[in-house]
Amino acid sequence: MEADVKKWARCHFHGYMYDIRTNNPAESINSALRSPREFPIIPLLDSIREMLTRWFFRRKKLISKHTHRLTIDVEEKIDRRIERGKTFGVYPVTDSQLLVKGDTIDCFVDLNKRTCSSGKYDLLKIPCRHAIKAGFFVVLPPETRKSLGRNRKRRYETVEDKIRSSQGSQGGQLRKCSRCGLGGHNRATCKMPI
């Protein structure tokens, strides 16, 4: 109770903790420094410096490979929540407010305010499984336009074309559509909705 309540109780913390716990980091350092604790002060400080350098280097090396906007822990947490929320039913109330059923309790999600009646989304600022399911329900694919004019017809391959293609004059490369990424057609003749 000597420590400030705001530092260990989420309900009294005025900011967002994003599910990061800062409970007693001194205990973590103490457990890592069991044997060096007995050293004189200068070797103790050297061992602390070496340990922190190793930790920071390992973290920097790990994070340099990470290219996503979210941390690895948050991505794993969201993946688990997506999996848990697959069976939920979503019932729209308005465009941004939805009722999510199927969990132990029914939850009301407001996507504009980024809130959920379960309280997890409000507290951690990481979408809970109800908010994720509601977000997937609202998100629509982008609108596409059908290309103007009539579709081009493929011309029939002549004998010379067949001979040229068998000799590898095109270098063996297949056509690939720059719109959908599939082979066999190009952007102008693409019929895939994107």
KEGU-388089 format. One record per atom (N, C-alpha, C, O): z negated, y negated, x negated. Coordinates in pm, whole numbers, plus 50000, padded with zeros to 5 digits. Each point is the difference from the previous one (the first is absolute). Example, Ala and Ser with C-alpha at 12.3 -4.5 7.8 and 13.67 -1.06 7.14 Angstrom:
<nodes>
{{49220 50569 48681}};
{{50000 49881 50089}};
{{50000 49880 49910}};
{{49934 50002 49896}};
{{50138 49893 50139}};
{{49994 49881 49918}};
{{49927 49891 50077}};
{{49983 49889 49949}};
</nodes>
This chain:
<nodes>
{{50000 50120 49919}};
{{50000 49880 50081}};
{{50000 49873 49914}};
{{50023 49890 50051}};
{{49951 50125 49818}};
{{50002 49883 49913}};
{{50142 49947 49982}};
{{50020 49880 49983}};
{{50079 50212 50021}};
{{50139 49957 49989}};
{{50041 49931 50130}};
{{49946 50029 50107}};
{{50148 49880 49883}};
{{50048 49928 50117}};
{{50068 50097 50097}};
{{50083 50081 49958}};
{{49883 49912 50168}};
{{50054 50091 50102}};
{{50152 49990 50008}};
{{50067 50098 50032}};
{{49988 49784 49940}};
{{50145 49979 50009}};
{{50076 50086 49899}};
{{50119 50026 50017}};
{{49812 50017 49878}};
{{50067 50077 49896}};
{{50008 50149 50030}};
{{50081 50071 49941}};
{{49835 49978 50151}};
{{50002 50144 50026}};
{{50019 50037 50146}};
{{50015 50118 50030}};
{{49985 49786 50061}};
{{50021 50031 50141}};
{{50128 49935 50047}};
{{50012 49877 49996}};
{{50083 50202 50049}};
{{50129 49947 50045}};
{{49987 49903 50116}};
{{50073 49902 50008}};
{{49832 50125 50081}};
{{49986 49916 50119}};
{{49954 49858 49964}};
{{50020 49908 50080}};
{{49920 50071 49803}};
{{49954 49868 49958}};
{{50094 49935 49897}};
{{49981 49884 49963}};
{{50120 50190 49992}};
{{50093 49948 49900}};
{{50100 49909 50069}};
{{50060 50039 50100}};
{{49960 49840 49847}};
{{50085 49901 50068}};
{{50148 50016 49968}};
{{50084 49950 50075}};
{{49949 50116 49818}};
{{50140 50019 49962}};
{{50050 50136 50042}};
{{49941 50066 50086}};
{{50169 49978 49852}};
{{50058 50131 50025}};
{{49978 50087 49877}};
{{50036 49960 49889}};
{{49907 50158 50130}};
{{49974 50089 49886}};
{{50115 50096 49977}};
{{50008 50063 49895}};
{{50083 49951 50204}};
{{50114 50091 49989}};
{{49957 50140 49959}};
{{50069 50067 49923}};
{{49818 49978 50127}};
{{49945 50132 49976}};
{{49963 50024 49853}};
{{49999 50113 49953}};
{{49972 49779 49975}};
{{49958 50012 49861}};
{{49848 49991 49998}};
{{49942 49902 50049}};
{{49995 50196 49897}};
{{49854 50001 49995}};
{{49954 49955 49861}};
{{50049 50048 49898}};
{{49857 49861 50101}};
{{49946 49952 49873}};
{{49853 50038 49991}};
{{49919 49924 49946}};
{{50048 50193 50105}};
{{49860 50044 50001}};
{{49956 50040 49861}};
{{50042 50103 49947}};
{{49875 49817 49996}};
{{49931 50029 49876}};
{{50090 50046 49884}};
{{49993 50115 49959}};
{{50092 49796 49989}};
{{50083 50037 49885}};
{{49918 50027 49874}};
{{50047 50066 49908}};
{{49831 49883 50088}};
{{49915 50025 49883}};
{{49969 50149 49987}};
{{49990 50052 49888}};
{{49994 50018 50225}};
{{49975 50144 49994}};
{{50119 50074 49941}};
{{49982 50096 49925}};
{{50139 49862 50107}};
{{50120 50064 49945}};
{{50006 49983 49849}};
{{50030 50094 49927}};
{{49942 49786 50026}};
{{50002 49973 49856}};
{{49889 50078 49932}};
{{50020 50058 49893}};
{{49863 49944 50167}};
{{49887 50075 49941}};
{{50033 50148 49984}};
{{49968 50059 49897}};
{{50095 50001 50203}};
{{50031 50142 49990}};
{{50107 50025 49893}};
{{50000 50105 49936}};
{{50090 49800 50043}};
{{50102 50015 49897}};
{{49943 49978 49860}};
{{50057 50046 49901}};
{{49832 49885 50091}};
{{49940 49967 49869}};
{{49870 50076 49976}};
{{49905 49945 49944}};
{{50089 50179 50098}};
{{49875 50077 49985}};
{{49959 50011 49853}};
{{49887 49964 49964}};
{{50202 50085 49952}};
{{49961 50016 49859}};
{{50002 49867 49924}};
{{49909 49977 49921}};
{{50190 49934 50099}};
{{49997 49874 49925}};
{{49883 49908 50034}};
{{49970 49908 49925}};
{{49963 50116 50189}};
{{49885 49918 50037}};
{{49890 50002 49895}};
{{49921 49906 49988}};
{{50074 50200 49937}};
{{49896 50016 49897}};
{{50036 49929 49870}};
{{49915 49988 49911}};
{{50210 49963 50075}};
{{50044 49933 49878}};
{{49933 49864 49985}};
{{49949 49944 50098}};
{{50051 50002 49778}};
{{49959 49861 49982}};
{{50102 49908 50070}};
{{50107 50045 50041}};
{{49859 49830 49971}};
{{50077 49907 50084}};
{{50147 49985 49957}};
{{50088 50001 50086}};
{{49941 49984 49784}};
{{50138 49979 49954}};
{{50086 50125 50026}};
{{50107 49986 50058}};
{{49851 50135 49902}};
{{50080 50118 50034}};
{{50012 50022 50152}};
{{50101 50050 50048}};
{{49794 49912 50027}};
{{50007 50012 50145}};
{{50109 49910 50057}};
{{50079 50042 50084}};
{{49926 49833 49869}};
{{50104 49907 50047}};
{{50139 50048 49959}};
{{50095 49987 50075}};
{{49915 50070 49803}};
{{50129 50054 49956}};
{{50045 50115 50089}};
{{50117 50009 50037}};
{{49791 50080 49998}};
{{50037 50113 50085}};
{{50037 49954 50140}};
{{50090 50056 50063}};
{{49842 49840 49988}};
{{50036 49944 50131}};
{{50140 49939 49994}};
{{50080 50021 50091}};
{{49948 49904 49802}};
{{50132 49939 49985}};
{{50109 50107 49993}};
{{50104 49987 50066}};
{{49873 50118 49856}};
{{50099 50108 49989}};
{{50022 50070 50133}};
{{50113 50031 50036}};
{{49778 49994 50036}};
{{50011 50068 50128}};
{{50079 49916 50101}};
{{50089 50050 50068}};
{{49878 49820 49940}};
{{50072 49912 50093}};
{{50147 49985 49961}};
{{50087 49993 50087}};
{{49939 50001 49783}};
{{50139 49992 49953}};
{{50078 50123 50042}};
{{50114 49989 50046}};
{{49826 50129 49939}};
{{50065 50124 50045}};
{{50027 49998 50149}};
{{50110 50034 50045}};
{{49790 49925 50031}};
{{50015 49994 50146}};
{{50112 49906 50041}};
{{50086 50035 50082}};
{{49913 49843 49860}};
{{50101 49901 50037}};
{{50140 50044 49958}};
{{50097 49981 50073}};
{{49913 50080 49807}};
{{50130 50048 49954}};
{{50053 50108 50094}};
{{50118 49998 50036}};
{{49796 50097 50003}};
{{50040 50108 50090}};
{{50045 49944 50135}};
{{50100 50045 50056}};
{{49826 49858 49996}};
{{50036 49938 50129}};
{{50132 49924 49989}};
{{50085 50006 50089}};
{{49931 49921 49798}};
{{50123 49922 49982}};
{{50120 50092 49989}};
{{50106 49971 50055}};
{{49879 50139 49874}};
{{50108 50097 49984}};
{{50036 50063 50135}};
{{50118 50017 50031}};
{{49781 50016 50047}};
{{50021 50059 50132}};
{{50069 49900 50094}};
{{50093 50037 50072}};
{{49861 49840 49928}};
{{50053 49900 50093}};
{{50139 49951 49958}};
{{50076 49951 50084}};
{{49959 50060 49787}};
{{50133 49955 49956}};
{{50111 50085 50060}};
{{50113 49954 50014}};
{{49855 50172 50021}};
{{50098 50089 50062}};
{{50010 49977 50150}};
{{50094 50047 50064}};
{{49811 49883 49991}};
{{49993 49980 50144}};
{{50081 49877 50039}};
{{49974 49891 49951}};
{{50124 50127 50136}};
{{50089 49889 50036}};
{{49982 49953 50144}};
{{50068 49906 50042}};
{{49844 50157 50034}};
{{49983 49964 50140}};
{{49905 49883 50016}};
{{49927 49964 49908}};
{{50075 49977 50212}};
{{49916 49884 50027}};
{{49853 50037 50018}};
{{49912 49920 49972}};
{{50062 50202 50074}};
{{49864 50044 50024}};
{{49951 50086 49885}};
{{50079 50056 49924}};
{{49790 49955 50064}};
{{49945 50087 49896}};
{{50019 50146 50040}};
{{50026 50030 50117}};
{{49960 50058 49788}};
{{50019 50143 50025}};
{{49898 50050 50102}};
{{50035 50077 50090}};
{{49839 49880 49897}};
{{49897 50043 50093}};
{{50031 49958 50143}};
{{49984 50078 50094}};
{{50061 49797 49923}};
{{50031 49950 50135}};
{{50121 50074 50056}};
{{50003 50032 50119}};
{{50098 49995 49797}};
{{50117 50075 50047}};
{{49961 50139 50048}};
{{50048 50046 50104}};
{{49865 50022 49820}};
{{49954 50133 50041}};
{{49922 49993 50131}};
{{50014 50086 50087}};
{{49903 49811 49925}};
{{49922 49982 50122}};
{{50092 49978 50120}};
{{49977 50057 50107}};
{{50126 49861 49876}};
{{50094 49974 50110}};
{{50078 50126 50034}};
{{50024 50028 50117}};
{{50017 50049 49782}};
{{50071 50126 50026}};
{{49914 50096 50083}};
{{50049 50064 50093}};
{{49823 49945 49872}};
{{49908 50087 50078}};
{{49987 49949 50142}};
{{49997 50080 50095}};
{{49995 49790 49922}};
{{49986 49942 50134}};
{{50127 50019 50083}};
{{49992 50020 50121}};
{{50123 49973 49816}};
{{50126 50026 50072}};
{{50001 50143 50051}};
{{50037 50026 50114}};
{{49921 50066 49800}};
{{49997 50142 50038}};
{{49903 50025 50115}};
{{50032 50073 50093}};
{{49850 49866 49900}};
{{49899 50021 50106}};
{{50044 49938 50133}};
{{49960 50049 50106}};
{{50120 49845 49890}};
{{50038 49930 50122}};
{{50128 50048 50065}};
{{50043 49943 50100}};
{{50019 50160 49845}};
{{50129 50047 50053}};
{{49994 50043 50145}};
{{50098 49983 50073}};
{{49790 50071 49971}};
{{49991 50054 50136}};
{{49955 49896 50103}};
{{49995 50030 50119}};
{{49972 49850 49838}};
{{49951 49898 50092}};
{{50111 49951 50092}};
{{50117 49997 49963}};
{{49843 49964 50156}};
{{50093 49937 50094}};
{{49980 49850 49997}};
{{49888 49951 49987}};
{{50223 49975 50025}};
{{49994 49854 49996}};
{{50053 49945 50132}};
{{50107 50039 50047}};
{{49816 49870 50013}};
{{50035 49940 50127}};
{{49999 49849 49986}};
{{49893 49941 49981}};
{{50224 49993 50026}};
{{50004 49855 49980}};
{{49934 49925 50115}};
{{50015 50034 50117}};
{{49910 49863 49846}};
{{49941 49909 50096}};
{{50083 49872 50002}};
{{50041 49953 50106}};
{{49985 49991 49775}};
{{50095 49891 49981}};
{{50084 50038 49878}};
{{49993 50113 49952}};
{{50088 49793 49999}};
{{50083 50030 49882}};
{{49917 50032 49877}};
{{50040 50084 49919}};
{{49846 49851 50067}};
{{49920 50021 49878}};
{{49867 50070 50027}};
{{49927 50032 49906}};
{{50040 49992 50219}};
{{49874 50066 50034}};
{{50030 50137 50059}};
{{50078 50012 50094}};
{{49858 50091 49849}};
{{50028 50136 50042}};
{{49871 50080 50015}};
{{49900 49973 49932}};
{{50103 50125 50157}};
{{49888 50091 50018}};
{{50039 50131 49933}};
{{50105 50057 50031}};
{{49810 49992 49879}};
{{50027 50124 49928}};
{{49902 50106 50048}};
{{49878 49984 49988}};
{{50176 50125 50067}};
{{49917 50109 50053}};
{{50024 50126 49920}};
{{50105 50017 49937}};
{{49795 50073 50065}};
{{50017 50128 49934}};
{{49894 50028 49897}};
{{49984 50115 49957}};
{{49942 49783 50002}};
{{49890 50017 49906}};
{{49872 50023 50083}};
{{50007 50013 50122}};
{{49879 49992 49813}};
{{49875 50021 50073}};
{{49974 49886 50099}};
{{49939 50020 50105}};
{{50108 49859 49860}};
{{49991 49887 50092}};
{{50137 49935 50011}};
{{50081 50010 49908}};
{{49945 49925 50205}};
{{50124 49924 50017}};
{{49979 49863 49935}};
{{49897 49937 50018}};
{{50204 50019 49907}};
{{49985 49875 49926}};
{{50105 49899 50043}};
{{50114 50036 50028}};
{{49845 49839 49977}};
{{50089 49889 50033}};
{{50037 49931 49869}};
{{49913 49953 49927}};
{{50217 50039 50044}};
{{50049 49943 49875}};
{{50077 49872 50029}};
{{50087 49999 50087}};
{{49882 49895 49842}};
{{50075 49875 50007}};
{{50067 49979 49864}};
{{49933 49968 49902}};
{{50199 50051 50092}};
{{50071 49992 49872}};
{{50009 49857 49947}};
{{50001 49979 49879}};
{{50006 49921 50211}};
{{50007 49861 49953}};
{{49869 49956 49937}};
{{50000 49932 49897}};
{{49888 50105 50164}};
{{49869 49962 49946}};
{{49951 50098 49893}};
{{49901 49973 49932}};
{{50169 50139 50054}};
{{49965 50106 49906}};
{{49858 50051 50026}};
{{49915 50003 49911}};
{{50063 50038 50214}};
{{49870 50052 50038}};
{{50017 50131 50076}};
{{50105 50027 50059}};
{{49790 50054 49938}};
{{49994 50126 50075}};
{{49859 50012 50054}};
{{49904 49963 49933}};
{{50082 50089 50189}};
{{49867 50011 50060}};
{{49913 50103 49929}};
{{49879 50004 50023}};
{{50180 50080 49890}};
{{49918 50093 49921}};
{{49920 49925 49894}};
{{49897 50049 49954}};
{{50150 49832 50007}};
{{49928 49917 49903}};
{{50041 50020 49856}};
{{49973 49914 49916}};
{{50093 50199 50052}};
{{50036 50027 49860}};
{{50103 49901 49948}};
{{49990 49953 49887}};
{{50110 50015 50195}};
{{50106 49908 49957}};
{{49940 49862 49973}};
{{50039 49933 49904}};
{{49867 50024 50180}};
{{49939 49868 49984}};
{{49913 49996 49873}};
{{50000 49901 49927}};
{{49929 50208 50049}};
{{49902 50004 49892}};
{{50065 50013 49863}};
{{49963 49929 49906}};
{{50132 50163 50081}};
{{50058 50032 49869}};
{{50129 49925 49970}};
{{50040 49989 49884}};
{{50025 49960 50220}};
{{50131 49933 49988}};
{{50108 50095 49948}};
{{50104 49957 49949}};
{{49870 50173 50065}};
{{50100 50104 49975}};
{{50024 50063 50137}};
{{49904 50041 50065}};
{{50221 49968 49981}};
{{50024 50051 50135}};
{{49937 50139 50023}};
{{50017 50091 49919}};
{{49912 49922 50193}};
{{49943 50129 50038}};
{{50111 50085 50062}};
{{50111 49953 50020}};
{{49857 50173 50011}};
{{50103 50090 50053}};
{{50052 49953 50135}};
{{50115 50029 50034}};
{{49804 49900 50044}};
{{50045 49949 50129}};
{{50101 49886 49981}};
{{50102 49995 50068}};
{{49867 49915 49838}};
{{50089 49886 49973}};
{{50132 50048 49939}};
{{50106 49945 50031}};
{{49888 50156 49884}};
{{50123 50053 49940}};
{{50089 50062 50108}};
{{50120 49975 50002}};
{{49820 50105 50086}};
{{50078 50062 50108}};
{{50058 49892 50091}};
{{50116 50011 50041}};
{{49806 49886 49991}};
{{50050 49890 50082}};
{{50114 49926 49931}};
{{50097 49961 50064}};
{{49891 50020 49805}};
{{50106 49933 49925}};
{{50129 50079 49999}};
{{50108 49942 50012}};
{{49883 50190 49973}};
{{50120 50084 50003}};
{{50065 49998 50138}};
{{50122 50010 50010}};
{{49798 49976 50096}};
{{50053 49997 50136}};
{{50081 49873 50023}};
{{50101 50003 50070}};
{{49856 49886 49874}};
{{50063 49868 50024}};
{{50121 49978 49912}};
{{50096 49935 50043}};
{{49903 50117 49837}};
{{50107 49973 49905}};
{{50129 50065 50048}};
{{50005 50119 50029}};
{{50100 49800 49979}};
{{50131 50048 50042}};
{{50097 49995 49883}};
{{49980 49921 49908}};
{{50126 50162 50094}};
{{50098 49991 49892}};
{{50076 49869 50008}};
{{50011 49941 50108}};
{{50042 50011 49781}};
{{50073 49873 50003}};
{{50126 50011 50085}};
{{50061 50106 50010}};
{{49975 49782 50049}};
{{50121 49998 50083}};
{{50123 50010 49910}};
{{50004 49944 49891}};
{{50095 50129 50158}};
{{50126 50013 49924}};
{{50115 49956 50089}};
{{49994 50011 50122}};
{{50108 49939 49814}};
{{50120 49961 50073}};
{{50109 50102 49971}};
{{50012 50051 49889}};
{{50065 49976 50212}};
{{50116 50086 49978}};
{{50107 49914 49935}};
{{50021 49885 50039}};
{{50048 50171 49863}};
{{50101 49922 49930}};
{{50114 49965 50096}};
{{50036 50078 50088}};
{{50018 49801 49893}};
{{50106 49951 50087}};
{{50131 50071 49971}};
{{50022 50051 49890}};
{{50064 49951 50208}};
{{50131 50063 49983}};
{{49992 50149 50023}};
{{49893 50057 50023}};
{{50222 50005 49969}};
{{49998 50145 50021}};
{{49975 50072 49868}};
{{50023 49946 49892}};
{{49929 50175 50120}};
{{49969 50079 49881}};
{{50128 50037 49926}};
{{50102 50031 50061}};
{{49889 49965 49808}};
{{50115 50039 49920}};
{{50018 50150 50008}};
{{49904 50076 49999}};
{{50219 49964 50009}};
{{50032 50143 50000}};
{{50029 50042 49857}};
{{50059 49925 49922}};
{{49899 50195 50045}};
{{50033 50053 49868}};
{{50147 50037 49998}};
{{50052 50059 50095}};
{{50012 49906 49798}};
{{50140 50040 49991}};
{{50007 50143 49951}};
{{49910 50048 49931}};
{{50195 50018 50106}};
{{50016 50139 49959}};
{{50030 50007 49852}};
{{50075 49918 49946}};
{{49865 50181 49989}};
{{50022 50018 49857}};
{{50136 50062 49976}};
{{50036 50102 50059}};
{{50037 49835 49852}};
{{50131 50057 49965}};
{{49981 50103 49891}};
{{49890 50016 49947}};
{{50216 50054 50020}};
{{49995 50102 49894}};
{{49963 49935 49867}};
{{49924 50057 49922}};
{{50131 49824 50051}};
{{49969 49930 49875}};
{{49852 49963 49991}};
{{49938 50008 49894}};
{{50005 49950 50221}};
{{49858 49967 50002}};
{{49915 50122 49969}};
{{49902 49992 49926}};
{{50136 50122 50131}};
{{49924 50123 49976}};
{{50008 50042 49854}};
{{49901 50046 49943}};
{{50214 49938 49997}};
{{50017 50035 49859}};
{{49915 49907 49914}};
{{49932 50046 49908}};
{{50073 49823 50122}};
{{49922 49903 49923}};
{{49850 50028 50011}};
{{49928 49993 49901}};
{{50025 50039 50221}};
{{49857 50024 50017}};
{{49956 50130 49932}};
{{49888 50009 49952}};
{{50200 50090 50044}};
{{49965 50125 49932}};
{{49998 49983 49848}};
{{49930 50073 49931}};
{{50147 49830 50017}};
{{50001 49976 49857}};
{{49885 49910 49956}};
{{49979 49977 49881}};
{{49947 49973 50216}};
{{49882 49921 49965}};
{{50030 49857 49963}};
{{49931 49943 49917}};
{{50172 49997 50143}};
{{50033 49862 49966}};
{{49891 49903 50049}};
{{49988 49890 49947}};
{{49935 50151 50153}};
{{49893 49912 50047}};
{{49871 50024 49924}};
{{49899 49937 50030}};
{{50102 50152 49874}};
{{49882 50026 49919}};
{{49898 50087 50072}};
{{49885 50008 49957}};
{{50154 50057 50149}};
{{49911 50091 50070}};
{{49892 49930 50081}};
{{49904 50065 50043}};
{{50108 49804 49978}};
{{49898 49928 50075}};
{{50032 50002 50149}};
{{50114 49976 50040}};
{{49786 50053 50040}};
{{50016 49996 50144}};
{{49969 49860 50050}};
{{49922 49927 49939}};
{{50140 50036 50171}};
{{49968 49872 50060}};
{{49859 50005 50057}};
{{49955 50103 50050}};
{{49978 49784 49941}};
{{49865 49992 50053}};
{{49987 49867 50074}};
{{50035 49895 49946}};
{{49916 50111 50174}};
{{49987 49880 50083}};
{{49888 49912 49944}};
{{49891 50048 49971}};
{{50137 49823 50014}};
{{49898 49908 49948}};
{{49902 49958 50109}};
{{49900 49935 49970}};
{{50127 50100 50154}};
{{49912 49962 50111}};
{{49895 50107 50028}};
{{49881 49971 50009}};
{{50164 50156 50005}};
{{49906 50107 50035}};
{{49972 50094 49883}};
{{49903 50076 50004}};
{{50181 49921 49891}};
{{49976 50084 49883}};
{{50059 50140 50008}};
{{49988 50077 49905}};
{{50074 49957 50206}};
{{50060 50133 50013}};
{{50141 50001 49944}};
{{50064 49896 49988}};
{{49983 50223 49977}};
{{50134 50012 49943}};
{{50106 50027 50106}};
{{49968 50030 50115}};
{{50157 49959 49846}};
{{50111 50033 50088}};
{{50059 49883 50076}};
{{50104 50016 50064}};
{{49834 49870 49931}};
{{50055 49882 50066}};
{{49951 49876 49926}};
{{49919 50009 49908}};
{{50131 49873 50134}};
{{49957 49876 49934}};
{{49935 49909 50105}};
{{49986 50038 50116}};
{{49977 49843 49843}};
{{49928 49908 50088}};
{{50081 49961 50122}};
{{49945 49986 50109}};
{{50186 49997 49875}};
{{50084 49957 50111}};
{{50011 50105 50110}};
{{50016 49965 50117}};
{{49976 50161 49847}};
{{50014 50107 50099}};
{{49865 50066 50036}};
{{49997 50104 50065}};
{{49894 49835 49893}};
{{49867 50057 50024}};
{{49965 49993 50148}};
{{50015 49897 50065}};
{{49938 50217 49988}};
{{49962 50006 50140}};
{{49850 50025 50018}};
{{49952 50014 50112}};
{{49975 49992 49776}};
{{49857 50028 50006}};
{{49924 49874 50043}};
{{50027 49892 49948}};
{{49878 50123 50147}};
{{49917 49882 50035}};
{{49897 49978 49891}};
{{49938 50095 49953}};
{{50045 49781 50007}};
{{49902 49966 49896}};
{{49895 49908 50061}};
{{49907 49958 49931}};
</nodes>
